[in-house]
Amino acid sequence: MTVRVAVAGARGRMGSQAVAAVEAAADLELVAALGRGDSLDAAAGADVLVDLTVPGSVMANVEGALARGLHVVTGTTGFTPERVAQVEGWAAAAGRNVLIATNFGIGAVLVMQLAAKAARFFESVEVVELHHPGKVDAPSGSAIRTAQLVAAARAEAGLGPSPDATETELPGARGAVVDGIHVHAVRMRGMTAHQEVILGGPGETLTLRDDTYDRSAYMPGLLLGVRQVAQRPGVTVGLEHYLDLD
């Protein structure tokens, strides 16, 4: 069965890759490649909208796509719990499904999951993400999601805060704090998208790291989402749920 796909944000760096990936897939058909200002009406006939836009546009795109009877796969950042709850209401009313992926990279998703598994065995944990200087948000959505997963795993294991005797610091020296986990963002020419989780205990450290050098690395995960979203009821946050890791 052919899945008909529309891509919003099709002229962006990720969007153009997504368009090419959909066109190259034998079981997918590109119905529309939408840029800024294009109407979602052009997606008529599609089964799935892939949204790769910006936080200021994604909610209207998701609402509009669901109202038109499309499932949605989005990699756009900015989904707060309040936004997710709103999308859940729209999806339920429309009887359609949504995948909100903080990262489509299989390696990046596995690092998140492995970090959560390992977190209960180590006293200390911090997250470092490194990206190209054109990235507009810091820390990355993937780093925030990683910190949230790690924090939840530590809380479930009954662990307290990581040891830290810092009494004085320059603002930002210890990074951002997400659910009690320190997250550091690096913006540097020559980088693409990289993340590491450093876990420490007495006499040892464990470093989990994913390095992405080209946006083509995101396409297998994105296409997996497109192919499966119709069979995954409701709103799913995180591509890991489509990987059946358990």
C-alpha positions as CSV (number, residue, x, y, z in Angstrom):
1,M,0.0,0.0,0.0
2,T,1.4,3.4,-1.0
3,V,1.4,6.1,1.7
4,R,0.7,9.6,0.3
5,V,2.8,12.3,2.0
6,A,2.9,16.0,2.2
7,V,5.9,17.8,3.6
8,A,5.7,21.2,5.3
9,G,8.9,23.1,5.5
10,A,10.0,21.5,2.3
11,R,12.5,24.3,1.3
12,G,14.5,24.0,4.5
13,R,17.6,21.9,5.1
14,M,15.7,19.0,6.7
15,G,12.6,19.5,4.6
16,S,14.4,19.2,1.3
17,Q,16.1,16.0,2.5
18,A,12.7,14.6,3.5
19,V,11.2,15.5,0.1
20,A,14.0,13.6,-1.7
21,A,13.7,10.6,0.7
22,V,10.0,10.3,0.1
23,E,10.4,10.6,-3.6
24,A,13.1,7.8,-3.6
25,A,10.9,5.4,-1.5
26,A,8.9,2.9,-3.6
27,D,6.1,2.7,-1.1
28,L,5.6,6.4,-0.6
29,E,4.2,9.1,-2.9
30,L,4.9,12.8,-2.5
31,V,1.6,14.7,-2.8
32,A,2.8,18.2,-1.9
33,A,6.0,20.1,-0.9
34,L,4.9,23.1,1.1
35,G,6.9,26.2,1.8
36,R,6.3,29.2,3.9
37,G,2.9,30.8,3.1
38,D,1.6,27.7,1.2
39,S,-1.9,26.6,2.2
40,L,-2.4,23.1,3.7
41,D,-5.2,22.8,1.1
42,A,-2.4,21.7,-1.2
43,A,-2.0,18.6,0.9
44,A,-5.4,17.3,-0.1
45,G,-5.3,13.6,-0.8
46,A,-2.3,13.0,1.4
47,D,-2.4,10.4,4.2
48,V,0.4,12.0,6.3
49,L,1.8,15.5,6.8
50,V,5.5,15.7,7.7
51,D,6.1,18.9,9.5
52,L,9.6,20.2,9.6
53,T,9.0,23.9,10.2
54,V,9.5,26.1,13.2
55,P,7.9,26.3,16.7
56,G,5.9,29.4,15.6
57,S,4.2,27.5,12.8
58,V,3.9,23.9,13.9
59,M,0.8,24.1,16.0
60,A,-1.3,25.6,13.2
61,N,0.1,23.0,10.8
62,V,-0.7,20.1,13.1
63,E,-4.2,21.4,13.8
64,G,-4.9,22.1,10.2
65,A,-3.6,18.7,9.1
66,L,-5.6,16.8,11.6
67,A,-8.8,18.8,10.7
68,R,-8.2,17.7,7.1
69,G,-8.0,14.0,8.1
70,L,-4.2,13.6,7.9
71,H,-1.9,11.9,10.3
72,V,1.1,14.0,11.4
73,V,4.8,13.3,11.8
74,T,6.7,16.2,13.2
75,G,10.3,16.8,14.1
76,T,9.8,20.5,14.9
77,T,10.9,21.6,18.4
78,G,9.0,23.5,21.0
79,F,6.5,21.0,22.3
80,T,5.8,21.8,25.9
81,P,3.5,19.5,27.9
82,E,0.8,22.1,27.4
83,R,1.3,21.9,23.6
84,V,1.3,18.1,23.6
85,A,-2.0,18.1,25.6
86,Q,-3.5,20.4,23.0
87,V,-2.4,18.1,20.2
88,E,-3.8,15.1,22.0
89,G,-7.2,16.9,22.1
90,W,-7.1,17.7,18.4
91,A,-6.0,14.1,17.5
92,A,-8.7,12.5,19.5
93,A,-11.4,14.7,18.0
94,A,-10.1,14.0,14.5
95,G,-9.5,10.3,15.0
96,R,-6.0,10.6,13.7
97,N,-2.5,10.0,15.0
98,V,0.6,12.1,15.7
99,L,4.3,11.3,16.1
100,I,6.3,14.1,17.9
101,A,9.9,13.2,17.5
102,T,12.6,15.2,19.2
103,N,15.1,13.4,17.0
104,F,14.8,11.2,14.0
105,G,18.3,9.8,14.3
106,I,18.3,6.2,15.3
107,G,21.7,6.5,17.0
108,A,20.6,9.6,18.9
109,V,17.4,7.9,20.1
110,L,19.4,4.9,21.2
111,V,21.7,7.1,23.2
112,M,18.7,8.6,25.0
113,Q,17.4,5.2,25.9
114,L,20.7,3.8,26.9
115,A,21.4,6.8,29.1
116,A,18.0,6.3,30.9
117,K,18.9,2.6,31.4
118,A,22.3,3.4,32.8
119,A,21.4,6.5,34.9
120,R,20.4,4.5,38.0
121,F,23.9,2.9,38.3
122,F,25.8,6.2,38.5
123,E,26.0,9.0,41.0
124,S,26.6,11.8,38.5
125,V,25.3,12.5,35.0
126,E,25.5,15.5,32.7
127,V,24.5,16.1,29.1
128,V,26.5,17.9,26.5
129,E,25.1,18.8,23.0
130,L,27.2,20.3,20.2
131,H,25.7,21.8,17.1
132,H,26.5,24.1,14.1
133,P,26.3,27.8,14.8
134,G,23.2,28.2,12.8
135,K,21.0,26.4,15.3
136,V,18.6,28.8,16.8
137,D,17.6,27.0,20.0
138,A,19.7,26.0,23.0
139,P,19.8,23.5,24.5
140,S,18.5,21.2,21.7
141,G,15.2,19.5,22.0
142,S,17.1,16.2,22.0
143,A,19.2,17.2,24.9
144,I,16.2,18.4,26.9
145,R,14.4,15.1,26.2
146,T,17.5,13.2,27.2
147,A,17.7,15.0,30.5
148,Q,14.0,14.4,31.2
149,L,14.4,10.7,30.5
150,V,17.5,10.4,32.7
151,A,15.9,12.4,35.5
152,A,12.8,10.2,35.5
153,A,15.0,7.1,35.6
154,R,17.0,8.5,38.5
155,A,13.8,9.5,40.4
156,E,12.4,6.0,39.9
157,A,15.6,4.5,41.3
158,G,15.4,6.8,44.4
159,L,18.6,8.7,43.5
160,G,19.2,12.3,44.7
161,P,20.9,15.1,42.9
162,S,24.3,14.6,41.4
163,P,27.1,15.6,43.8
164,D,28.2,19.2,43.2
165,A,30.1,21.4,45.7
166,T,29.9,24.6,43.5
167,E,29.4,27.7,45.6
168,T,30.3,30.5,43.2
169,E,30.1,30.5,39.4
170,L,29.8,32.8,36.4
171,P,26.3,32.8,35.0
172,G,25.8,29.8,32.8
173,A,29.0,28.1,33.8
174,R,27.2,25.0,34.9
175,G,24.8,25.0,31.9
176,A,21.1,24.9,31.9
177,V,19.3,22.6,34.4
178,V,16.5,20.4,33.1
179,D,14.7,18.4,35.8
180,G,17.8,18.6,38.0
181,I,20.2,17.5,35.2
182,H,22.9,19.9,33.9
183,V,22.8,20.4,30.1
184,H,25.5,22.1,28.2
185,A,25.2,23.5,24.7
186,V,28.1,24.1,22.3
187,R,27.8,26.1,19.1
188,M,30.8,25.7,16.8
189,R,31.7,25.9,13.1
190,G,32.5,22.5,11.8
191,M,29.9,20.7,13.9
192,T,26.6,19.3,12.6
193,A,24.7,17.6,15.5
194,H,26.3,15.7,18.3
195,Q,25.3,14.7,21.8
196,E,27.0,12.9,24.7
197,V,25.8,11.8,28.1
198,I,28.5,11.5,30.7
199,L,27.8,9.3,33.7
200,G,30.2,9.0,36.6
201,G,30.6,6.8,39.7
202,P,33.5,6.0,42.0
203,G,36.6,5.4,39.9
204,E,34.9,5.3,36.5
205,T,32.9,7.2,33.9
206,L,30.7,6.0,31.1
207,T,30.3,8.2,28.0
208,L,27.5,7.6,25.5
209,R,27.9,9.7,22.3
210,D,26.2,10.0,19.0
211,D,27.7,12.0,16.1
212,T,25.6,13.0,13.1
213,Y,27.5,14.4,10.2
214,D,24.8,14.7,7.6
215,R,21.0,15.2,7.7
216,S,20.6,12.0,5.7
217,A,21.0,10.2,9.0
218,Y,17.6,11.4,10.0
219,M,15.8,9.9,7.0
220,P,15.4,6.3,8.1
221,G,13.8,7.3,11.3
222,L,11.6,9.9,9.6
223,L,10.4,7.3,7.0
224,L,9.8,4.8,9.7
225,G,7.5,7.3,11.4
226,V,5.7,8.0,8.1
227,R,5.1,4.3,7.5
228,Q,3.9,3.5,11.0
229,V,2.0,6.5,12.2
230,A,-1.4,5.3,10.9
231,Q,-1.0,2.1,13.1
232,R,0.1,3.9,16.3
233,P,-3.1,5.3,18.0
234,G,-3.1,8.8,19.5
235,V,-0.1,11.0,20.1
236,T,3.3,9.5,20.6
237,V,6.2,11.5,21.9
238,G,9.6,10.1,20.9
239,L,10.6,7.9,18.0
240,E,11.8,5.2,20.5
241,H,8.2,4.0,20.9
242,Y,8.2,3.1,17.2
243,L,11.5,1.1,17.5
244,D,9.9,-1.6,19.8
245,L,13.0,-1.6,22.0
246,D,11.4,-3.6,24.8
